Each structure stands twice: as C-alpha cells, then as structure tokens.
Amino acid sequence: MNDDELLAALGVEVSPVKVVTHTPREERIIAGFEDIVRFYDTHGRIPQNGADLDIFERLYAVRLEKIRKLPEALVLLADLDSYGLLTTSDNISEDIDAMDADTLLAELGVSLSPSDENDITVLRHVRSTAEKRAADEVAQREKCEDFELFKPLFEQVERELQHKQRQTRPFGNNVNIEVGHWFILSGLTAYVAEEGDDFDSPQGKKDARLRVIFSNGTQSNMLRLSLVRALYKDDKSRRITSTDMGPLFGDLIEDNDIESGTIYVLRSKSDHPFVAEHRELIHKIGVTGGKVETRIANAAKDATYLLADVEIVATYKLHNINRIKLENLFHRVFSSAQLDLTIEDRFGNPVKPKEWFLVPLHVIDDVVGRIRDGSIENVTYNVKTAQLE
C-alpha cells in the first residue's frame, strides 16, 4: 500500500497544509505578547504596573492592557495564550496613568513613528527576536550568598581533576544536564546545584529553571535549555566526568555516549494470562538518558510495554554509557530467556515486544554488578538453573 492508501484505510483524511502568514502589524502583536508569556514563565504571575517595579515589567503590563483591547487579539494569539492572560479578570495596571507612554518608552530607549505614536503595537527600534532570545539565554549572574557551602566541592573537583579521577570532555550530543553535574563554561567551573519543575518550552521541549553555581562565587538561575545553548556556543566549554566510571566505559567519545544514564527494570501490570501467572519473573530491561518516569508515561498505549501500565522495580545510575552497546550486552546475556509473547496492538496487528525477559530480579542485579566490576565477559544465563554461568 502506498501512503495515501494506508491513510485511507486508517480513516485519516489528508488536507493540504495551510501556510499561515501575518501582516507586519500582526507579527508585532505576536512578538509583543511572546515577551509577556516569557515573563509569566519566569515569574509565575502577570506583569504589574507600579512605580517601584522593574521598567520592563511596567512596559509588559501596559502592553498587555493594550493588547487586550485589540479586537483581533483573542483569535490571533489563541495558540500562544496557554495561561489565559487575555481573558483573566486580574487588574494588572491599577496605576496605569502614573507614567505616560512617552516617559515609559523614553526610559526604554524606544521611539515611535509620528503617525503611530498612540499605537502600542507599532513600537520602533524594538530588539529583534534573536537579540531577545540571546539576552534571555544569558541570565544575569549575581553573588552567591552561600558560596562557602559550595567552595569545598569546587576544591574537591579541582583535586580530582589533577589526580585524573575526573576528566574534561567536549560537550557533545546526547548530554543530559541534571543536578550534580559539572561543566566548564566561559573559563569558569559551573555546578548545577538545583533544578525546578519541568515545563514545556515554546519550542516544545522540556525545560526547567536551574541554579548554577560558578567557581568565581556567582550564581545564575538560567534555564536548562539556555545552559545547553551556552555550552554549545562556547567552543572551549567542557563537561567534567563523574568519579565513578566503571570499566565498561572507555575514554573515547562515541556517537551514542551520554553523560549519565539509567538502567531501568520494569514489571508489567498487564492482565494477559501468561504475564499475570509469571508476573514476578517477567521484567523489561532498558537504558535511558532521561527520566524513567517520562519514558513510561504512556505505557498503557504502547505495545512495547505490553499495552499496560508498568511499575519500576529497580534502577541503576551509570555514567559515560554507550547506550546501544549496553542494551546489546543485556540482550546477549539474557538471549535464552527472552519472552516469546505476541500481542495485538490497538489496530489489531500482531506485535512481539522485545526487551522482556523471564529472569528473576536478583539475577539482573548480579549482571549489573558484573558490568560494574568488569567480570561480565563470556557470562551467560542458564534458564534451567536460573543462574549466571
């Protein structure tokens, strides 16, 4: 079947993609509203207009008030207004007349076209999107008031680097940033001390606010994606490895290496008769560079997870893993115990899930231990005795 026939069989109607174009005025409205949404992302509240507040917050408050009065705003900004900023009843600018528009814009260095001086949507000399994004990526650093608590950690990392217990490596692809990770950025050692809750960025990626401590006694509350971009842009940036690298992992960077990874062991909650009968023995073994909870979030809709929810029964944190090699290693050791089970997916098609094995949990734990100490070579699993040989 070709693509059209396959989609028709699935009942999917294909319509031409509509190319959305905006007038210059609409683009300015969208750009102005994106600034307001970004403010809400950062501060968790609607911008207010008060004499003692930051000048940009006051501008955003005035701008939001003006945008709310535009008849086309609700339709034009519907996809961007995930927080309901245009329809909320909050009074965001009680003292909106405390500073007139000319005074406010003069402080910001923004000039208006003579013919549009009363239209807040046609600001001139406003920073470009690229300039605003660059400014947002470099969060302002401030003095770290409790740096004395972190200073011993920086000194320890420096000693471990000198004694080759840690190494510096280029910041490459598939590198996850988590609390406890170390980097070199702009010539300074950087430590990720804290991480806030995840949220969806405008680009559709998961992001979070970090607390990054620098070796010069400053700190920044930059976004995780901003830190990633900063590390990519700095051609001298490095990541500092952990001290607990096992013998499985070498010194050379390969395409599938990740800074840190998790071996996870799952148990299915499927009501399939065979699975229910052998539930304590049937385990799925995998490796991920992200959060296991995120990986299994839609397990009940995925044939890979037997179309059922799963529970995490064990996790093992490892560093500098080549994910493909590690997964292949597990498959080699437990090849004789791979689950031979075929189920139907949501469309009634037969599916034979992989990475599920009839192996006791304590044997999986033994394999991880052998990976750590380097004694896994030539080891296999004997199904009859349920032991490693």
ABEGO torsion letter per residue (X at the ends): XBAAAAAAAAGBBBBBBBBBBBBAAAAAAAAAAAAAAAAAAAAGBBBBBBAABBAAAAAAAAAAAAAAABAAAAAAAAAABAAGAAABABBABAAAAABBAAAAAAAAGBBBBAAAAABAAABBGBBBAAAAAAAAABBBBBBBAAAAAAAAAAAAAAAAAAAGABBBBBBBBGBBBBBGBBBBBGGBBBBBABBBBBBBBAAGBBBBBBBBBBAAGBBBABBAAAAAAAAAABAABBBBBBAABBAABBABBBAABBABBBBBBBBBABABAAAAAAAAABBBBBBBABBAAAAAAAAAABAAAGGBBBBBABBBBBBGBBAAAAAAAAAAAAAAABBBBBBBBAAGBBBBBBGBBBBBAAAAAAAAAAAAAGAABGBBBBAAAGBBX
